[in-house]
Amino acid sequence: MRIDLSRAVLADNDALADATRQALTAAGVLCVGLLSSPGAGKTTLLEATADAWDDPSRLAVIVGDVATEADADRLRRKGIPSVQINTLHHGATCHLAAEPVAAALATLELGNTDILFVENVGNLVCPVGFRLGEHQRVVLISVAEGADKPTKYPKAVLETDLALITKVDLAPYVDVSYEDLERSVRQVRPQAAMLGLSTRTGEGMDAWLDWLRARRAEVTG
């Protein structure tokens, strides 16, 4: 008899992710997973979100990196309760999995939380296959990465709920525009939800915040 170990691992992971999502829904907490290549701006986006949110202490973040607490420390300075997961201690994997996320979640005060962000390890391949309990997934793609990024990593677009084009203020300097990336995303997923923003100029931040509030309303009813 042949046993597909990878399928068994994913099944166990997904079962725990489902339980996590149900617990978050019961607590009225929206969970948003963030995927991107390194440097696309996940942590900077969360810092800007904290600055714009009524009470940043009602946001929470679980941060995934191979090593260091640098990103979690940045978010704590913004007043966001943050838990760091270093995958160096979990087999040095290139992604988060449901088990360490569930353990990190147990250290957070859900009764005081509106939105939980799970900032995955910077990678557009490995994290896609592992559900963590998110209600929504967002893939960040910066204009500096090139217009062909979505077509090179199509599953990252197909498996997310929102494509967020970041660093649009850099477009004049990198010869890539929001429109270029929009066309590339729509080659992969014609009906994809998309937003463009710049945390430096503030362009698109209101639309991002409106999207978050609307998704939270779906969870809280």
Phi and psi in degrees as a GROMACS rama.xvg file:
@    title "Ramachandran Plot"
@    xaxis  label "Phi"
@    yaxis  label "Psi"
@TYPE xy
-98.3408  132.404  ARG-2
-111.806  123.475  ILE-3
-85.6299  97.1244  ASP-4
-65.6943  -37.362  LEU-5
-63.6993  -38.862  SER-6
-67.054  -38.0698  ARG-7
-65.9367  -41.4277  ALA-8
-62.2863  -44.6611  VAL-9
-65.7008  -37.0033  LEU-10
-63.3707  -44.2044  ALA-11
-63.6474  -42.9913  ASP-12
-60.7811  -45.8351  ASN-13
-66.9678  -34.5855  ASP-14
-64.2325  -42.5455  ALA-15
-68.8459  -37.6765  LEU-16
-61.8534  -41.6162  ALA-17
-60.4143  -42.6422  ASP-18
-64.9102  -39.771  ALA-19
-62.3931  -45.8459  THR-20
-62.5358  -40.1515  ARG-21
-64.1249  -39.7404  GLN-22
-65.8486  -39.689  ALA-23
-67.9032  -40.29  LEU-24
-61.6076  -43.5662  THR-25
-62.4518  -31.182  ALA-26
-86.3282  -3.45825  ALA-27
73.2401  28.6048  GLY-28
-108.807  123.55  VAL-29
-78.5236  131.912  LEU-30
-112.175  122.767  CYS-31
-118.938  120.231  VAL-32
-91.1649  136.259  GLY-33
-113.432  123.691  LEU-34
-118.203  144.095  LEU-35
-173.457  169.388  SER-36
-70.1445  161.874  SER-37
-59.2521  135.534  PRO-38
87.8703  3.82873  GLY-39
-76.0423  -16.1934  ALA-40
111.935  25.5461  GLY-41
-61.478  -51.5513  LYS-42
-67.4725  -39.6206  THR-43
-62.8763  -38.5673  THR-44
-61.152  -43.2673  LEU-45
-67.1725  -35.7146  LEU-46
-62.6974  -44.3198  GLU-47
-66.8475  -35.6504  ALA-48
-64.7559  -41.1556  THR-49
-61.4932  -41.5924  ALA-50
-62.7792  -31.4304  ASP-51
-93.5217  -16.8875  ALA-52
-77.5802  146.965  TRP-53
-56.5341  -44.5719  ASP-54
-139.9  98.9556  ASP-55
-61.5455  -19.2738  PRO-56
-70.1507  -12.7889  SER-57
-91.3462  3.30225  ARG-58
-99.5554  157.106  LEU-59
-145.493  152.295  ALA-60
-137.314  135.277  VAL-61
-107.228  120.819  ILE-62
-107.934  129.859  VAL-63
-108.361  126.983  GLY-64
-148.349  159.04  ASP-65
-64.8365  -42.9346  VAL-66
-150.976  165.812  ALA-67
73.6214  161.943  THR-68
-112  23.6424  GLU-69
-57.4161  -46.6704  ALA-70
-70.9998  -41.8353  ASP-71
-61.9364  -38.7497  ALA-72
-63.0907  -40.393  ASP-73
-59.1308  -42.5411  ARG-74
-73.1674  -35.4472  LEU-75
-62.3033  -35.6968  ARG-76
-66.0093  -20.3435  ARG-77
-88.7354  0.734538  LYS-78
88.4783  13.4471  GLY-79
-97.0583  121.513  ILE-80
-57.3268  123.905  PRO-81
-137.606  138.107  SER-82
-119.258  128.788  VAL-83
-95.4632  133.433  GLN-84
-114.586  119.468  ILE-85
-100.23  115.123  ASN-86
-69.9454  -10.4508  THR-87
-56.0124  -28.5061  LEU-88
-94.1906  3.24207  HIS-89
-129.334  47.4156  HIS-90
82.2326  12.0519  GLY-91
53.9562  38.4868  ALA-92
-72.1399  161.068  THR-93
-94.5096  20.9729  CYS-94
-159.943  162.867  HIS-95
-85.6737  158.372  LEU-96
-129.942  166.908  ALA-97
-64.9397  -33.6281  ALA-98
-65.6717  -53.3277  GLU-99
-65.4674  -29.4444  PRO-100
-66.0232  -43.1479  VAL-101
-62.4501  -38.7643  ALA-102
-66.0971  -40.4618  ALA-103
-66.2273  -38.307  ALA-104
-59.8805  -34.2675  LEU-105
-65.2893  -16.5147  ALA-106
-92.6855  -3.97625  THR-107
-100.078  153.424  LEU-108
-93.6351  92.6786  GLU-109
-65.9993  -28.2556  LEU-110
-63.8875  -18.8197  GLY-111
-108.675  19.9742  ASN-112
-121.694  132.398  THR-113
-91.9136  -46.8108  ASP-114
-135.683  131.954  ILE-115
-107.568  122.383  LEU-116
-99.453  137.495  PHE-117
-113.774  106.071  VAL-118
-90.2476  105.002  GLU-119
-75.431  167.003  ASN-120
-59.5029  140.519  VAL-121
-62.964  106.599  GLY-122
-178.393  135.138  ASN-123
-103.223  10.9631  LEU-124
-116.375  -70.2174  VAL-125
-58.8635  -43.4611  CYS-126
-66.4342  -21.0431  PRO-127
-61.8253  -36.7273  VAL-128
-81.8278  -5.59943  GLY-129
-112.368  108.092  PHE-130
-74.3644  145.263  ARG-131
-122.636  -3.18882  LEU-132
109.246  11.4928  GLY-133
-70.1939  146.206  GLU-134
-82.8924  -34.3596  HIS-135
-136.696  145.006  GLN-136
-117.18  138.364  ARG-137
-124.238  129.145  VAL-138
-104.458  127.804  VAL-139
-100.104  131.395  LEU-140
-133.552  119.287  ILE-141
-87.2983  151.531  SER-142
-61.9696  -25.9172  VAL-143
-69.4416  -13.5018  ALA-144
-82.7257  -13.7466  GLU-145
102.475  150.319  GLY-146
-72.091  -15.7633  ALA-147
-92.7609  2.12295  ASP-148
-56.6778  -45.3135  LYS-149
-61.8579  -37.3263  PRO-150
-76.8391  -24.5905  THR-151
-76.9808  -29.3397  LYS-152
-125.724  64.0933  TYR-153
-64.4321  -33.2897  PRO-154
-66.1285  -29.1983  LYS-155
-62.8277  -30.9847  ALA-156
-81.9277  -42.1586  VAL-157
-65.88  -30.5591  LEU-158
-97.257  11.1823  GLU-159
-119.891  163.258  THR-160
-95.7809  -20.4791  ASP-161
-147.304  129.972  LEU-162
-96.6845  118.092  ALA-163
-109.536  112.799  LEU-164
-89.5765  115.339  ILE-165
-105.171  165.548  THR-166
59.5166  37.4843  LYS-167
-64.7663  -18.3322  VAL-168
-66.8976  -17.392  ASP-169
-86.0577  -5.37254  LEU-170
-51.1691  -43.4389  ALA-171
-64.82  -18.8352  PRO-172
-99.8886  -11.7582  TYR-173
-120.816  3.99321  VAL-174
60.3554  29.9198  ASP-175
-135.19  130.471  VAL-176
-109.988  168.622  SER-177
-57.0809  -41.2985  TYR-178
-63.3014  -36.3583  GLU-179
-61.3905  -46.2267  ASP-180
-71.0139  -34.5668  LEU-181
-59.8167  -45.4296  GLU-182
-61.3302  -39.3113  ARG-183
-66.9973  -42.756  SER-184
-61.2106  -42.7798  VAL-185
-73.6872  -18.412  ARG-186
-63.6699  -35.0245  GLN-187
-84.3493  -42.4705  VAL-188
-145.114  92.184  ARG-189
-55.7337  -33.5126  PRO-190
-99.4732  19.2816  GLN-191
-60.9707  139.659  ALA-192
-77.688  134.25  ALA-193
-139.619  146.999  MET-194
-140.474  149.182  LEU-195
-116.246  141.65  GLY-196
-153.313  164.412  LEU-197
-135.773  119.922  SER-198
-72.1783  -21.6798  THR-199
-71.6496  -44.7601  ARG-200
-96.744  -17.8578  THR-201
90.2536  -5.55568  GLY-202
-58.6067  129.07  GLU-203
83.7715  -7.64301  GLY-204
-66.624  -37.6452  MET-205
-62.3699  -40.61  ASP-206
-65.3394  -38.8453  ALA-207
-62.8203  -45.0401  TRP-208
-65.8628  -39.5294  LEU-209
-62.2898  -39.9103  ASP-210
-62.4914  -43.5933  TRP-211
-62.233  -45.3485  LEU-212
-63.6052  -38.9884  ARG-213
-66.3857  -40.4848  ALA-214
-68.8336  -36.3284  ARG-215
-66.1531  -39.181  ARG-216
-61.179  -33.6016  ALA-217
-64.6975  -33.5473  GLU-218
-78.8555  -41.0203  VAL-219
-82.1577  -14.911  THR-220
